[in-house]
Amino acid sequence: MLLQEFCVLILNYFSMTTKISYVAAFIAGLGLIFIGTRFLLAPEIAEAGYGIHFNEEGDYSFHYIKGIRDIFSGLLICIFCLVNERRALGVTLLAGTIIPITDMLIVLNKSYNGVVQAMPHIIAIVICVVSGIILLTTKSPKKAL
């Protein structure tokens, strides 16, 4: 009886961490859609929020490229959450970790930046890695036949 209760407790724990991972991923996806939209509509503000500064002289090509990339990534993550594609979401989050890692390295490579400016990228790395691992290692519940 004690073993059965322990197993139920463990299953509930993994179920809760999976739900938390879905929520964290969905919020991150919405955040990416917001950031991407900001790069398209307010490129100079978005640039400062990203942690870099450069003189674009009215050419916002980089901003538009980054904006659409972030919108696509956010939509993909949100769609996988909404259609309950646990494994696809986990793989996307883990593979997608390359984006905030690269962003963080770009930001830290600037002499005028430090850890404070890199913090949003570091948080994104943690969310992607932790949620991705949880989603890929948690078994989906067996459906009754």
MARTOR-571113 format. One record per residue: residue number from 1; residue in three letters; chain; x, y, z of N, C-alpha, C, O in turn. Coordinates in steps of 0.02 Angstrom, whole numbers, padded with zeros to 5 digits. Each point is the difference from the previous one (the first is absolute). Layout:
<recs>
+-----+-----+---+--------+--------+--------+--------+--------+--------+--------+--------+--------+--------+--------+--------+
!   k !   r ! c !    n_X !    n_Y !    n_Z !   ca_X !   ca_Y !   ca_Z !    c_X !    c_Y !    c_Z !    o_X !    o_Y !    o_Z !
+-----+-----+---+--------+--------+--------+--------+--------+--------+--------+--------+--------+--------+--------+--------+
! NUM ! ALA ! A !      X !      Y !      Z !      X !      Y !      Z !      X !      Y !      Z !      X !      Y !      Z !
...
+-----+-----+---+--------+--------+--------+--------+--------+--------+--------+--------+--------+--------+--------+--------+
</recs>
This chain:
<recs>
+-----+-----+---+--------+--------+--------+--------+--------+--------+--------+--------+--------+--------+--------+--------+
!   k !   r ! c !    n_X !    n_Y !    n_Z !   ca_X !   ca_Y !   ca_Z !    c_X !    c_Y !    c_Z !    o_X !    o_Y !    o_Z !
+-----+-----+---+--------+--------+--------+--------+--------+--------+--------+--------+--------+--------+--------+--------+
!   1 ! MET ! A !  00041 ! -00060 !  00000 ! -00041 !  00060 !  00000 !  00044 !  00063 !  00000 ! -00015 !  00048 ! -00036 !
!   2 ! LEU ! A !  00067 ! -00049 !  00076 !  00045 !  00057 !  00004 !  00035 !  00012 ! -00067 !  00009 !  00057 ! -00021 !
!   3 ! LEU ! A !  00011 ! -00111 ! -00012 !  00032 !  00005 ! -00065 ! -00047 !  00030 ! -00052 !  00020 !  00041 ! -00041 !
!   4 ! GLN ! A ! -00083 ! -00061 !  00043 ! -00049 !  00026 ! -00046 ! -00010 !  00075 !  00011 ! -00004 !  00039 ! -00048 !
!   5 ! GLU ! A ! -00001 ! -00018 !  00110 ! -00007 !  00072 !  00016 !  00061 !  00039 ! -00023 ! -00007 !  00056 ! -00026 !
!   6 ! PHE ! A !  00066 ! -00086 !  00035 !  00062 !  00033 ! -00022 !  00000 !  00009 ! -00076 !  00018 !  00052 ! -00026 !
!   7 ! CYS ! A ! -00039 ! -00104 ! -00010 ! -00003 !  00003 ! -00073 ! -00049 !  00053 ! -00023 !  00014 !  00037 ! -00048 !
!   8 ! VAL ! A ! -00071 ! -00032 !  00080 ! -00050 !  00052 ! -00017 !  00030 !  00069 !  00012 ! -00010 !  00045 ! -00040 !
!   9 ! LEU ! A !  00046 ! -00037 !  00096 !  00031 !  00063 !  00016 !  00051 !  00020 ! -00054 !  00002 !  00057 ! -00021 !
!  10 ! ILE ! A !  00040 ! -00105 !  00000 !  00050 !  00013 ! -00052 ! -00034 !  00018 ! -00066 !  00021 !  00047 ! -00034 !
!  11 ! LEU ! A ! -00073 ! -00084 !  00016 ! -00036 !  00015 ! -00062 ! -00031 !  00069 !  00002 !  00002 !  00037 ! -00050 !
!  12 ! ASN ! A ! -00031 ! -00018 !  00107 ! -00028 !  00067 !  00007 !  00054 !  00054 ! -00006 ! -00011 !  00052 ! -00030 !
!  13 ! TYR ! A !  00070 ! -00066 !  00059 !  00056 !  00047 ! -00004 !  00019 !  00011 ! -00072 !  00007 !  00058 ! -00022 !
!  14 ! PHE ! A !  00003 ! -00112 ! -00016 !  00020 !  00007 ! -00070 ! -00055 !  00032 ! -00042 !  00014 !  00037 ! -00047 !
!  15 ! SER ! A ! -00076 ! -00052 !  00064 ! -00055 !  00031 ! -00035 !  00000 !  00075 !  00011 ! -00012 !  00039 ! -00046 !
!  16 ! MET ! A !  00026 ! -00018 !  00108 !  00002 !  00071 !  00017 !  00059 !  00034 ! -00035 ! -00007 !  00055 ! -00027 !
!  17 ! THR ! A !  00066 ! -00086 !  00027 !  00058 !  00031 ! -00032 ! -00011 !  00005 ! -00075 !  00023 !  00048 ! -00031 !
!  18 ! THR ! A ! -00058 ! -00096 !  00002 ! -00015 !  00003 ! -00072 ! -00047 !  00059 ! -00013 !  00009 !  00038 ! -00048 !
!  19 ! LYS ! A ! -00060 ! -00030 !  00090 ! -00046 !  00056 ! -00008 !  00036 !  00067 !  00008 ! -00013 !  00047 ! -00037 !
!  20 ! ILE ! A !  00057 ! -00043 !  00086 !  00038 !  00061 !  00011 !  00044 !  00014 ! -00061 !  00008 !  00057 ! -00021 !
!  21 ! SER ! A !  00022 ! -00110 ! -00007 !  00042 !  00008 ! -00060 ! -00041 !  00026 ! -00059 !  00023 !  00042 ! -00038 !
!  22 ! TYR ! A ! -00083 ! -00068 !  00031 ! -00044 !  00024 ! -00054 ! -00016 !  00074 !  00010 !  00003 !  00040 ! -00047 !
!  23 ! VAL ! A ! -00020 ! -00021 !  00108 ! -00017 !  00070 !  00015 !  00060 !  00045 ! -00012 ! -00006 !  00053 ! -00031 !
!  24 ! ALA ! A !  00065 ! -00074 !  00055 !  00061 !  00040 ! -00009 !  00015 !  00007 ! -00075 !  00018 !  00055 ! -00023 !
!  25 ! ALA ! A ! -00025 ! -00109 ! -00014 !  00014 !  00002 ! -00072 ! -00051 !  00045 ! -00035 !  00019 !  00039 ! -00044 !
!  26 ! PHE ! A ! -00082 ! -00044 !  00063 ! -00052 !  00042 ! -00033 !  00013 !  00074 !  00014 ! -00006 !  00041 ! -00045 !
!  27 ! ILE ! A !  00022 ! -00025 !  00107 !  00015 !  00070 !  00017 !  00062 !  00024 ! -00037 !  00002 !  00056 ! -00025 !
!  28 ! ALA ! A !  00049 ! -00099 !  00020 !  00060 !  00018 ! -00039 ! -00018 !  00010 ! -00073 !  00026 !  00046 ! -00032 !
!  29 ! GLY ! A ! -00070 ! -00088 !  00005 ! -00022 !  00008 ! -00070 ! -00035 !  00067 ! -00010 !  00013 !  00035 ! -00049 !
!  30 ! LEU ! A ! -00058 ! -00018 !  00095 ! -00034 !  00065 ! -00004 !  00051 !  00057 !  00005 ! -00007 !  00051 ! -00034 !
!  31 ! GLY ! A !  00057 ! -00059 !  00078 !  00052 !  00050 !  00006 !  00039 !  00009 ! -00064 !  00016 !  00056 ! -00019 !
!  32 ! LEU ! A ! -00001 ! -00111 ! -00015 !  00035 !  00005 ! -00064 ! -00043 !  00035 ! -00053 !  00026 !  00040 ! -00039 !
!  33 ! ILE ! A ! -00090 ! -00053 !  00039 ! -00044 !  00034 ! -00047 !  00000 !  00075 !  00014 !  00002 !  00041 ! -00046 !
!  34 ! PHE ! A ! -00004 ! -00022 !  00110 !  00003 !  00071 !  00019 !  00066 !  00031 ! -00022 !  00001 !  00054 ! -00029 !
!  35 ! ILE ! A !  00055 ! -00088 !  00045 !  00066 !  00027 ! -00018 !  00006 !  00007 ! -00076 !  00025 !  00051 ! -00024 !
!  36 ! GLY ! A ! -00047 ! -00101 ! -00012 !  00004 !  00003 ! -00074 ! -00042 !  00057 ! -00028 !  00022 !  00035 ! -00045 !
!  37 ! THR ! A ! -00081 ! -00027 !  00073 ! -00044 !  00055 ! -00023 !  00033 !  00067 !  00016 ! -00005 !  00047 ! -00040 !
!  38 ! ARG ! A !  00036 ! -00042 !  00097 !  00034 !  00063 !  00019 !  00058 !  00014 ! -00048 !  00011 !  00058 ! -00016 !
!  39 ! PHE ! A !  00025 ! -00109 ! -00006 !  00054 !  00011 ! -00048 ! -00027 !  00024 ! -00067 !  00033 !  00038 ! -00035 !
!  40 ! LEU ! A ! -00093 ! -00059 !  00018 ! -00030 !  00023 ! -00063 ! -00029 !  00070 !  00005 !  00005 !  00040 ! -00046 !
!  41 ! LEU ! A ! -00036 ! -00024 !  00103 ! -00036 !  00063 !  00007 !  00039 !  00056 !  00034 ! -00010 !  00058 ! -00015 !
!  42 ! ALA ! A !  00055 ! -00076 !  00060 !  00040 !  00050 !  00037 !  00072 ! -00024 !  00003 !  00025 ! -00017 !  00054 !
!  43 ! PRO ! A !  00010 !  00015 ! -00111 !  00066 ! -00032 ! -00003 !  00053 !  00029 !  00047 !  00040 ! -00037 !  00027 !
!  44 ! GLU ! A ! -00040 !  00102 ! -00017 !  00052 !  00030 !  00042 ! -00010 ! -00018 !  00074 !  00048 ! -00012 !  00036 !
!  45 ! ILE ! A ! -00111 !  00010 ! -00015 ! -00015 ! -00019 !  00069 !  00018 ! -00074 !  00010 !  00029 ! -00019 !  00051 !
!  46 ! ALA ! A ! -00047 ! -00022 ! -00099 !  00015 ! -00072 !  00004 !  00075 ! -00012 !  00001 !  00024 ! -00044 !  00036 !
!  47 ! GLU ! A !  00012 !  00082 ! -00075 !  00074 ! -00007 ! -00002 !  00030 !  00013 !  00068 !  00043 ! -00038 !  00023 !
!  48 ! ALA ! A ! -00065 !  00090 !  00010 !  00026 !  00016 !  00067 ! -00019 ! -00055 !  00050 !  00039 ! -00018 !  00043 !
!  49 ! GLY ! A ! -00100 ! -00009 ! -00049 ! -00022 ! -00054 !  00044 !  00039 ! -00065 ! -00012 !  00010 ! -00039 !  00047 !
!  50 ! TYR ! A !  00013 !  00029 ! -00108 !  00040 ! -00059 ! -00016 !  00069 !  00003 !  00031 !  00029 ! -00051 !  00020 !
!  51 ! GLY ! A ! -00003 !  00113 ! -00014 !  00065 !  00009 !  00032 !  00055 !  00020 ! -00046 !  00059 ! -00005 !  00017 !
!  52 ! ILE ! A ! -00076 !  00030 ! -00077 !  00052 !  00024 ! -00046 ! -00020 !  00068 ! -00027 ! -00058 !  00021 !  00004 !
!  53 ! HIS ! A !  00107 !  00014 ! -00030 ! -00011 !  00065 ! -00031 !  00042 !  00004 ! -00063 !  00060 ! -00016 !  00002 !
!  54 ! PHE ! A ! -00089 !  00037 ! -00056 !  00040 !  00014 ! -00059 ! -00035 !  00053 ! -00041 ! -00061 !  00010 !  00004 !
!  55 ! ASN ! A !  00100 !  00024 ! -00044 ! -00026 !  00055 ! -00041 ! -00026 ! -00029 ! -00065 !  00039 ! -00016 ! -00045 !
!  56 ! GLU ! A ! -00104 !  00009 !  00040 ! -00030 ! -00030 ! -00059 ! -00018 !  00050 ! -00054 ! -00017 ! -00019 ! -00056 !
!  57 ! GLU ! A !  00020 !  00083 !  00073 ! -00015 !  00055 ! -00048 ! -00064 ! -00013 ! -00038 ! -00003 !  00009 ! -00061 !
!  58 ! GLY ! A ! -00048 ! -00030 !  00096 ! -00066 ! -00010 ! -00030 ! -00010 ! -00068 ! -00033 ! -00055 ! -00015 ! -00023 !
!  59 ! ASP ! A !  00107 ! -00026 !  00021 ! -00006 ! -00067 ! -00029 ! -00012 ! -00050 !  00057 !  00045 ! -00015 !  00039 !
!  60 ! TYR ! A ! -00106 ! -00009 ! -00034 ! -00019 ! -00046 !  00054 ! -00005 ! -00072 ! -00023 ! -00039 ! -00039 !  00028 !
!  61 ! SER ! A !  00078 !  00021 ! -00079 ! -00003 ! -00068 ! -00027 !  00012 ! -00053 !  00053 ! -00036 ! -00050 !  00004 !
!  62 ! PHE ! A !  00088 !  00060 !  00037 !  00015 ! -00048 !  00053 ! -00059 ! -00007 !  00047 ! -00018 ! -00056 !  00020 !
!  63 ! HIS ! A ! -00012 !  00111 ! -00003 ! -00057 ! -00001 !  00047 ! -00058 ! -00040 ! -00028 ! -00033 ! -00038 !  00036 !
!  64 ! TYR ! A !  00019 !  00046 ! -00100 ! -00055 ! -00035 ! -00031 !  00015 ! -00075 ! -00005 ! -00044 ! -00042 !  00010 !
!  65 ! ILE ! A !  00107 !  00025 ! -00025 !  00019 ! -00071 ! -00002 ! -00009 ! -00031 !  00069 ! -00029 ! -00054 !  00006 !
!  66 ! LYS ! A !  00054 !  00087 !  00045 ! -00006 ! -00025 !  00069 ! -00073 ! -00003 !  00020 ! -00022 ! -00048 !  00032 !
!  67 ! GLY ! A ! -00017 !  00099 ! -00050 ! -00070 !  00003 !  00019 ! -00040 ! -00059 ! -00026 ! -00037 ! -00032 !  00037 !
!  68 ! ILE ! A !  00045 !  00018 ! -00101 ! -00039 ! -00055 ! -00029 !  00024 ! -00068 !  00026 ! -00041 ! -00045 !  00008 !
!  69 ! ARG ! A !  00105 !  00039 !  00007 !  00026 ! -00062 !  00029 ! -00031 ! -00012 !  00068 ! -00020 ! -00056 !  00016 !
!  70 ! ASP ! A !  00016 !  00109 !  00025 ! -00029 ! -00007 !  00066 ! -00075 ! -00015 ! -00003 ! -00025 ! -00041 !  00039 !
!  71 ! ILE ! A ! -00010 !  00074 ! -00084 ! -00072 ! -00014 ! -00007 ! -00012 ! -00072 ! -00020 ! -00042 ! -00034 !  00028 !
!  72 ! PHE ! A !  00080 !  00010 ! -00077 ! -00007 ! -00070 ! -00022 !  00015 ! -00048 !  00058 ! -00039 ! -00046 !  00013 !
!  73 ! SER ! A !  00094 !  00057 !  00022 !  00019 ! -00044 !  00056 ! -00055 !  00000 !  00053 ! -00018 ! -00053 !  00026 !
!  74 ! GLY ! A ! -00008 !  00112 ! -00009 ! -00052 !  00005 !  00050 ! -00064 ! -00035 ! -00021 ! -00032 ! -00035 !  00039 !
!  75 ! LEU ! A !  00013 !  00044 ! -00103 ! -00060 ! -00035 ! -00025 !  00009 ! -00075 !  00002 ! -00046 ! -00036 !  00021 !
!  76 ! LEU ! A !  00104 !  00011 ! -00041 !  00012 ! -00072 !  00000 ! -00005 ! -00028 !  00071 ! -00032 ! -00052 !  00010 !
!  77 ! ILE ! A !  00062 !  00085 !  00038 ! -00003 ! -00022 !  00069 ! -00072 !  00000 !  00026 ! -00022 ! -00048 !  00031 !
!  78 ! CYS ! A ! -00014 !  00103 ! -00044 ! -00070 !  00004 !  00024 ! -00044 ! -00052 ! -00033 ! -00043 ! -00030 !  00033 !
!  79 ! ILE ! A !  00053 !  00018 ! -00097 ! -00040 ! -00051 ! -00035 !  00013 ! -00069 !  00029 ! -00047 ! -00038 !  00012 !
!  80 ! PHE ! A !  00111 !  00021 ! -00001 !  00016 ! -00065 !  00029 ! -00031 ! -00007 !  00070 ! -00022 ! -00055 !  00019 !
!  81 ! CYS ! A !  00019 !  00109 !  00018 ! -00032 ! -00002 !  00067 ! -00075 ! -00012 ! -00008 ! -00029 ! -00043 !  00035 !
!  82 ! LEU ! A ! -00003 !  00079 ! -00080 ! -00072 ! -00004 ! -00008 ! -00025 ! -00067 ! -00027 ! -00054 ! -00023 !  00017 !
!  83 ! VAL ! A !  00095 ! -00009 ! -00059 ! -00021 ! -00065 ! -00027 !  00031 ! -00059 !  00039 ! -00005 ! -00057 ! -00021 !
!  84 ! ASN ! A !  00036 !  00074 !  00078 !  00026 ! -00051 !  00046 !  00051 ! -00046 ! -00032 ! -00001 ! -00060 !  00010 !
!  85 ! GLU ! A !  00046 !  00089 ! -00049 !  00055 ! -00038 ! -00031 !  00061 !  00003 !  00046 !  00047 !  00038 ! -00012 !
!  86 ! ARG ! A ! -00050 ! -00079 !  00064 !  00051 !  00002 !  00052 !  00070 ! -00011 ! -00027 !  00046 !  00039 !  00015 !
!  87 ! ARG ! A ! -00036 ! -00092 ! -00053 !  00067 ! -00016 ! -00025 !  00025 !  00052 ! -00050 !  00057 !  00020 !  00003 !
!  88 ! ALA ! A ! -00101 !  00001 ! -00048 !  00021 !  00051 ! -00049 !  00018 !  00065 !  00035 !  00049 !  00033 ! -00019 !
!  89 ! LEU ! A ! -00086 ! -00015 !  00071 !  00015 !  00060 !  00038 !  00066 ! -00008 !  00036 !  00041 !  00047 !  00000 !
!  90 ! GLY ! A ! -00029 ! -00104 !  00031 !  00063 ! -00013 !  00035 !  00060 !  00005 ! -00047 !  00050 !  00031 !  00017 !
!  91 ! VAL ! A ! -00055 ! -00063 ! -00075 !  00054 !  00002 ! -00049 !  00011 !  00072 ! -00024 !  00057 !  00022 ! -00007 !
!  92 ! THR ! A ! -00111 !  00013 ! -00007 !  00005 !  00069 ! -00024 !  00034 !  00044 !  00052 !  00043 !  00041 ! -00016 !
!  93 ! LEU ! A ! -00062 ! -00049 !  00079 !  00030 !  00041 !  00053 !  00074 ! -00016 !  00008 !  00041 !  00046 !  00006 !
!  94 ! LEU ! A ! -00023 ! -00110 ! -00006 !  00071 ! -00017 !  00008 !  00041 !  00023 ! -00061 !  00054 !  00029 !  00009 !
!  95 ! ALA ! A ! -00078 ! -00043 ! -00069 !  00037 !  00021 ! -00060 !  00002 !  00076 ! -00005 !  00050 !  00030 ! -00020 !
!  96 ! GLY ! A ! -00106 !  00002 !  00039 ! -00004 !  00072 ! -00003 !  00042 !  00036 !  00051 !  00008 !  00061 ! -00004 !
!  97 ! THR ! A !  00021 ! -00097 !  00051 !  00044 !  00030 !  00050 !  00060 !  00034 ! -00034 !  00030 !  00045 !  00029 !
!  98 ! ILE ! A ! -00014 ! -00067 ! -00089 !  00056 !  00031 ! -00036 ! -00012 !  00074 ! -00013 !  00047 !  00039 ! -00005 !
!  99 ! ILE ! A ! -00110 ! -00019 !  00000 ! -00016 !  00071 ! -00013 !  00016 !  00044 !  00060 !  00038 !  00048 ! -00008 !
! 100 ! PRO ! A ! -00065 ! -00061 !  00069 !  00018 !  00045 !  00055 !  00074 ! -00006 !  00020 !  00028 !  00048 !  00026 !
! 101 ! ILE ! A !  00003 ! -00106 ! -00037 !  00072 ! -00006 !  00014 !  00039 !  00047 ! -00045 !  00043 !  00038 !  00022 !
! 102 ! THR ! A ! -00059 ! -00039 ! -00087 !  00034 !  00044 ! -00048 ! -00015 !  00073 !  00015 !  00045 !  00042 ! -00002 !
! 103 ! ASP ! A ! -00108 ! -00027 !  00017 ! -00019 !  00069 !  00018 !  00040 !  00024 !  00060 !  00025 !  00056 !  00001 !
! 104 ! MET ! A ! -00019 ! -00099 !  00050 !  00037 !  00018 !  00060 !  00073 !  00014 ! -00017 !  00029 !  00049 !  00024 !
! 105 ! LEU ! A !  00001 ! -00091 ! -00065 !  00071 !  00010 ! -00019 !  00009 !  00065 ! -00039 !  00051 !  00034 !  00009 !
! 106 ! ILE ! A ! -00099 ! -00018 ! -00052 !  00004 !  00063 ! -00038 ! -00003 !  00059 !  00048 !  00040 !  00047 ! -00005 !
! 107 ! VAL ! A ! -00087 ! -00049 !  00052 ! -00007 !  00054 !  00048 !  00062 !  00007 !  00043 !  00024 !  00055 !  00011 !
! 108 ! LEU ! A !  00002 ! -00111 !  00014 !  00058 !  00003 !  00044 !  00064 !  00019 ! -00037 !  00049 !  00022 !  00031 !
! 109 ! ASN ! A ! -00049 ! -00029 ! -00096 !  00058 !  00018 ! -00041 !  00009 !  00076 ! -00007 !  00053 !  00024 ! -00018 !
! 110 ! LYS ! A ! -00106 !  00013 !  00033 !  00004 !  00074 ! -00003 !  00032 !  00027 !  00063 ! -00017 ! -00021 !  00055 !
! 111 ! SER ! A !  00063 !  00066 ! -00063 !  00038 !  00027 !  00057 ! -00044 !  00039 !  00049 !  00017 !  00006 !  00058 !
! 112 ! TYR ! A ! -00074 !  00019 ! -00081 ! -00043 !  00040 !  00043 ! -00053 ! -00042 !  00036 ! -00042 !  00028 !  00035 !
! 113 ! ASN ! A !  00044 ! -00093 ! -00043 ! -00049 ! -00043 !  00033 !  00030 ! -00043 !  00054 !  00061 ! -00011 !  00003 !
! 114 ! GLY ! A ! -00104 ! -00014 !  00040 !  00021 ! -00046 !  00052 ! -00054 ! -00052 !  00011 ! -00042 ! -00011 ! -00043 !
! 115 ! VAL ! A !  00043 ! -00021 !  00101 ! -00047 ! -00053 !  00016 ! -00071 !  00026 !  00002 ! -00047 ! -00036 ! -00018 !
! 116 ! VAL ! A !  00037 !  00098 !  00039 ! -00068 !  00028 !  00005 ! -00033 !  00000 ! -00069 ! -00059 ! -00019 ! -00006 !
! 117 ! GLN ! A !  00095 !  00040 ! -00045 ! -00029 !  00002 ! -00067 ! -00009 ! -00071 ! -00029 ! -00043 ! -00011 ! -00043 !
! 118 ! ALA ! A !  00082 ! -00037 !  00067 ! -00005 ! -00069 ! -00024 ! -00053 ! -00040 !  00038 ! -00018 ! -00054 ! -00022 !
! 119 ! MET ! A ! -00007 !  00080 !  00077 ! -00046 ! -00037 !  00043 ! -00063 ! -00026 ! -00036 ! -00018 ! -00057 !  00011 !
! 120 ! PRO ! A ! -00015 !  00097 ! -00054 ! -00058 ! -00029 ! -00035 !  00017 ! -00061 ! -00041 ! -00039 ! -00047 ! -00005 !
! 121 ! HIS ! A !  00099 !  00047 ! -00025 !  00021 ! -00056 ! -00041 !  00017 ! -00061 !  00044 ! -00014 ! -00057 ! -00018 !
! 122 ! ILE ! A !  00044 !  00070 !  00076 !  00017 ! -00053 !  00047 ! -00064 ! -00033 !  00026 ! -00004 ! -00061 !  00006 !
! 123 ! ILE ! A ! -00046 !  00102 !  00010 ! -00064 ! -00027 !  00024 ! -00032 ! -00043 ! -00055 ! -00028 ! -00053 !  00015 !
! 124 ! ALA ! A !  00031 !  00076 ! -00077 ! -00027 ! -00039 ! -00056 !  00036 ! -00067 ! -00007 ! -00032 ! -00051 ! -00015 !
! 125 ! ILE ! A !  00097 !  00051 !  00025 !  00039 ! -00063 ! -00004 ! -00025 ! -00048 !  00053 ! -00012 ! -00059 ! -00014 !
! 126 ! VAL ! A !  00004 !  00083 !  00075 ! -00022 ! -00043 !  00056 ! -00070 ! -00028 ! -00015 ! -00012 ! -00060 !  00009 !
! 127 ! ILE ! A ! -00034 !  00103 ! -00031 ! -00069 ! -00023 ! -00014 !  00001 ! -00053 ! -00055 ! -00033 ! -00051 !  00007 !
! 128 ! CYS ! A !  00071 !  00063 ! -00060 !  00001 ! -00048 ! -00056 !  00030 ! -00067 !  00021 ! -00028 ! -00052 ! -00016 !
! 129 ! VAL ! A !  00084 !  00054 !  00052 !  00033 ! -00063 !  00019 ! -00041 ! -00038 !  00051 ! -00012 ! -00060 ! -00010 !
! 130 ! VAL ! A ! -00010 !  00092 !  00063 ! -00037 ! -00035 !  00053 ! -00067 ! -00026 ! -00027 ! -00016 ! -00059 !  00010 !
! 131 ! SER ! A ! -00022 !  00102 ! -00044 ! -00065 ! -00023 ! -00026 !  00009 ! -00054 ! -00053 ! -00037 ! -00049 ! -00001 !
! 132 ! GLY ! A !  00086 !  00058 ! -00043 !  00013 ! -00050 ! -00052 !  00016 ! -00068 !  00029 ! -00027 ! -00051 ! -00023 !
! 133 ! ILE ! A !  00070 !  00049 !  00073 !  00019 ! -00064 !  00031 ! -00060 ! -00031 !  00035 ! -00012 ! -00060 ! -00007 !
! 134 ! ILE ! A ! -00026 !  00099 !  00044 ! -00059 ! -00027 !  00034 ! -00049 ! -00029 ! -00050 ! -00026 ! -00055 !  00010 !
! 135 ! LEU ! A !  00013 !  00092 ! -00064 ! -00049 ! -00023 ! -00049 !  00023 ! -00063 ! -00036 ! -00041 ! -00042 ! -00018 !
! 136 ! LEU ! A !  00106 !  00035 !  00007 !  00025 ! -00059 ! -00035 !  00008 ! -00061 !  00045 ! -00002 ! -00057 ! -00024 !
! 137 ! THR ! A !  00012 !  00068 !  00088 !  00011 ! -00057 !  00045 ! -00063 ! -00024 !  00035 ! -00001 ! -00055 !  00028 !
! 138 ! THR ! A ! -00052 !  00095 ! -00030 ! -00063 ! -00020 !  00031 ! -00039 ! -00043 ! -00048 ! -00011 !  00019 ! -00057 !
! 139 ! LYS ! A ! -00011 ! -00076 !  00081 ! -00040 ! -00044 ! -00041 ! -00072 !  00026 ! -00003 ! -00027 !  00025 !  00049 !
! 140 ! SER ! A ! -00003 ! -00030 ! -00107 ! -00070 !  00021 ! -00005 ! -00044 ! -00053 !  00033 !  00016 ! -00060 ! -00003 !
! 141 ! PRO ! A ! -00070 !  00081 !  00034 ! -00044 ! -00048 !  00034 ! -00031 ! -00049 ! -00050 ! -00018 !  00019 ! -00056 !
! 142 ! LYS ! A !  00013 ! -00080 !  00078 ! -00031 ! -00052 ! -00042 ! -00075 !  00013 ! -00004 ! -00033 !  00014 !  00050 !
! 143 ! LYS ! A !  00007 ! -00020 ! -00110 ! -00072 !  00009 ! -00010 ! -00035 ! -00067 !  00007 !  00025 ! -00052 ! -00023 !
! 144 ! ALA ! A ! -00082 !  00053 !  00055 ! -00039 ! -00062 !  00008 ! -00030 ! -00021 ! -00066 ! -00023 !  00042 ! -00039 !
! 145 ! LEU ! A !  00025 ! -00107 !  00026 ! -00028 ! -00025 ! -00063 ! -00074 ! -00012 !  00006 ! -00032 ! -00022 ! -00048 !
+-----+-----+---+--------+--------+--------+--------+--------+--------+--------+--------+--------+--------+--------+--------+
</recs>
